[in-house]
Amino acid sequence: MGFSLTPRTTEFYVLFGKAGENALDAARLVERRFREHPSSGVTQEQVKAVETAGDTLTSDLINLLNTQYMTPFDREDIYQLATVVDDVVDYLEEASDLLGLYGVEMPTRHAVEQCAVIVRACEQLATACHNLKGMRGVQQALIELKSLEDQGDRILRDALGALFRGEAIDPLIVIRWKDIYAALERALDACETAANVIANIAVKNA
């Protein structure tokens, strides 16, 4: 596989825009799946299809990176951003899968709140990914994303505390929800990591 000397830098921006939008699609599906569970109109197969589409976009970005002599910003930043946006979708798909795998009867209020925060975070991430070229409005999106990650941390703390309050603590319920909360938290953390990569790109290319 050799390098192409014909610049195709615009394709990077297009693919990152699609990857950000795909992450937002995943977040919206998972949020609806949790909110409407157990009779949701969203199936795990639909969530998995979005995750597979994300894998394809990540592969396309890495293949483009490996064949282009010229890139719009540092190669390591392109690779890291591509993989961490993919991580967002992977963790969302994992949380959605656990909902069915663990036979959860009803979602907790905290899980639904986590999902809502992740949707808002992915909205900001999608905005930042769409505007990598020129960086218009990116800074505000990153600030908002950081605030949402802090909000997610507070929800997680409350969620874990609620698992251990009450007279009768069911160890199986604790295990199930700790795993689900953790997967959702990893999705939100990946959004913040993506924001940090974009912030580094903005500084380097200012």
C-alpha positions as CSV (number, residue, x, y, z in Angstrom):
1,M,0.0,0.0,0.0
2,G,1.7,3.2,-1.1
3,F,1.0,6.9,-0.5
4,S,-1.1,8.9,-2.8
5,L,0.4,12.3,-3.8
6,T,-3.0,13.6,-4.9
7,P,-4.4,15.6,-1.9
8,R,-7.7,14.3,-0.6
9,T,-7.8,16.3,2.6
10,T,-11.5,17.2,2.1
11,E,-12.4,13.5,2.5
12,F,-11.1,13.5,6.1
13,Y,-13.5,16.3,7.1
14,V,-16.4,14.5,5.3
15,L,-15.7,11.2,7.1
16,F,-15.3,12.9,10.5
17,G,-18.6,14.7,10.0
18,K,-20.3,11.4,9.2
19,A,-18.6,9.7,12.2
20,G,-19.9,12.4,14.6
21,E,-23.4,12.1,13.1
22,N,-23.3,8.3,13.5
23,A,-22.3,8.7,17.2
24,L,-25.3,11.0,17.6
25,D,-27.6,8.5,15.9
26,A,-26.4,5.8,18.3
27,A,-26.9,8.0,21.3
28,R,-30.5,8.9,20.3
29,L,-31.4,5.2,19.6
30,V,-30.0,4.0,22.9
31,E,-31.6,6.9,24.8
32,R,-35.0,5.9,23.3
33,R,-34.3,2.2,23.9
34,F,-33.7,2.8,27.6
35,R,-36.5,5.4,28.1
36,E,-39.1,3.1,26.5
37,H,-37.9,-0.2,27.9
38,P,-39.3,-2.9,28.0
39,S,-41.6,-2.1,25.1
40,S,-39.3,0.1,23.1
41,G,-39.7,0.7,19.4
42,V,-35.9,0.5,19.1
43,T,-34.3,-3.0,18.9
44,Q,-30.8,-4.0,19.8
45,E,-30.4,-5.0,16.1
46,Q,-30.9,-1.3,15.1
47,V,-28.3,-0.2,17.6
48,K,-25.9,-2.8,16.4
49,A,-26.4,-1.7,12.8
50,V,-25.3,1.9,13.8
51,E,-22.3,0.5,15.6
52,T,-21.4,-1.5,12.5
53,A,-21.7,1.6,10.3
54,G,-19.4,3.4,12.8
55,D,-16.8,0.6,12.4
56,T,-16.9,1.1,8.6
57,L,-16.4,4.9,8.9
58,T,-13.4,4.3,11.3
59,S,-11.9,1.8,8.9
60,D,-12.4,4.3,6.0
61,L,-10.7,7.0,8.0
62,I,-7.7,4.8,8.9
63,N,-7.4,3.5,5.3
64,L,-7.4,7.1,4.0
65,L,-4.8,8.0,6.6
66,N,-2.6,5.2,5.6
67,T,-2.7,6.1,1.9
68,Q,-2.4,9.9,2.0
69,Y,0.9,11.7,1.9
70,M,-0.8,15.0,3.0
71,T,-3.2,15.2,5.9
72,P,-5.2,18.1,7.2
73,F,-3.7,17.8,10.7
74,D,-1.3,15.5,12.6
75,R,-1.6,11.8,11.8
76,E,-1.7,10.7,15.4
77,D,-4.5,13.1,16.1
78,I,-6.5,11.8,13.1
79,Y,-6.0,8.2,14.3
80,Q,-6.9,9.0,17.9
81,L,-10.0,11.0,17.0
82,A,-11.2,8.3,14.6
83,T,-10.8,5.6,17.2
84,V,-12.3,7.5,20.2
85,V,-15.4,8.5,18.3
86,D,-15.8,4.8,17.5
87,D,-15.4,4.1,21.2
88,V,-18.4,6.3,22.0
89,V,-20.6,4.1,19.8
90,D,-19.1,0.8,21.0
91,Y,-19.8,1.7,24.6
92,L,-23.4,2.8,23.8
93,E,-24.0,-0.5,22.0
94,E,-22.5,-2.4,25.0
95,A,-24.9,-0.7,27.4
96,S,-27.9,-1.3,25.2
97,D,-26.9,-5.0,24.8
98,L,-26.6,-5.4,28.6
99,L,-30.2,-4.2,29.0
100,G,-31.4,-7.3,27.1
101,L,-28.7,-9.6,28.2
102,Y,-29.4,-9.0,31.9
103,G,-33.1,-9.3,31.5
104,V,-33.7,-5.8,33.0
105,E,-37.4,-5.4,33.7
106,M,-37.5,-1.6,34.0
107,P,-34.8,1.1,33.5
108,T,-33.7,3.2,36.4
109,R,-34.3,6.9,36.4
110,H,-30.5,7.4,36.6
111,A,-29.8,5.4,33.5
112,V,-32.4,7.4,31.5
113,E,-30.8,10.6,32.8
114,Q,-27.3,9.3,31.8
115,C,-28.6,8.5,28.3
116,A,-30.1,12.0,28.0
117,V,-26.8,13.6,28.9
118,I,-25.0,11.4,26.4
119,V,-27.3,12.6,23.6
120,R,-26.6,16.2,24.4
121,A,-22.8,15.4,24.6
122,C,-23.0,13.7,21.2
123,E,-24.8,16.7,19.7
124,Q,-21.9,18.8,20.7
125,L,-19.4,16.2,19.5
126,A,-21.2,16.0,16.1
127,T,-21.1,19.8,15.9
128,A,-17.3,19.8,16.6
129,C,-16.7,17.0,14.0
130,H,-18.7,18.8,11.3
131,N,-16.7,22.0,11.9
132,L,-13.1,20.6,12.1
133,K,-12.4,22.6,8.9
134,G,-12.3,26.2,10.0
135,M,-13.1,25.3,13.6
136,R,-16.2,27.6,13.6
137,G,-18.2,27.2,16.8
138,V,-16.0,24.3,18.0
139,Q,-14.7,26.0,21.1
140,Q,-18.2,26.6,22.5
141,A,-19.2,23.0,21.7
142,L,-16.2,21.7,23.6
143,I,-17.0,23.8,26.6
144,E,-20.5,22.6,26.7
145,L,-19.3,19.0,26.3
146,K,-17.0,19.3,29.3
147,S,-20.0,20.7,31.4
148,L,-22.1,17.7,30.3
149,E,-19.4,15.2,31.4
150,D,-19.3,16.8,34.8
151,Q,-23.1,16.5,35.0
152,G,-22.8,12.8,34.0
153,D,-20.3,12.2,36.8
154,R,-22.9,13.6,39.3
155,I,-25.6,11.3,37.9
156,L,-23.3,8.3,38.2
157,R,-22.5,9.1,41.8
158,D,-26.1,9.4,42.7
159,A,-27.0,6.2,40.7
160,L,-24.3,4.1,42.5
161,G,-25.4,5.5,45.9
162,A,-29.0,4.6,45.2
163,L,-28.1,1.0,44.5
164,F,-26.9,0.6,48.1
165,R,-29.8,2.5,49.8
166,G,-32.8,0.7,51.1
167,E,-33.5,-2.2,53.4
168,A,-33.0,-5.1,51.1
169,I,-30.1,-4.9,48.7
170,D,-30.2,-7.5,45.9
171,P,-26.6,-8.3,44.9
172,L,-27.7,-9.3,41.3
173,I,-29.5,-6.0,40.7
174,V,-26.4,-4.1,42.0
175,I,-24.1,-6.1,39.6
176,R,-26.4,-5.5,36.6
177,W,-26.8,-1.8,37.1
178,K,-23.2,-1.2,38.0
179,D,-22.2,-2.7,34.7
180,I,-24.8,-0.8,32.7
181,Y,-23.9,2.5,34.4
182,A,-20.2,1.9,33.8
183,A,-20.8,1.3,30.1
184,L,-22.8,4.5,29.8
185,E,-20.2,6.4,31.7
186,R,-17.4,5.1,29.4
187,A,-19.4,6.4,26.4
188,L,-19.6,9.9,28.0
189,D,-15.9,9.7,29.0
190,A,-15.1,8.9,25.3
191,C,-17.0,12.0,24.2
192,E,-14.8,14.0,26.6
193,T,-11.6,12.4,25.3
194,A,-12.7,13.2,21.7
195,A,-13.3,16.8,22.8
196,N,-9.7,16.9,24.2
197,V,-8.3,15.6,20.9
198,I,-10.2,18.2,19.0
199,A,-9.0,20.9,21.3
200,N,-5.4,19.8,20.7
201,I,-6.0,19.9,17.0
202,A,-7.4,23.5,17.3
203,V,-4.3,24.6,19.3
204,K,-1.9,23.1,16.9
205,N,-3.5,24.5,13.8
206,A,-4.4,28.0,15.2
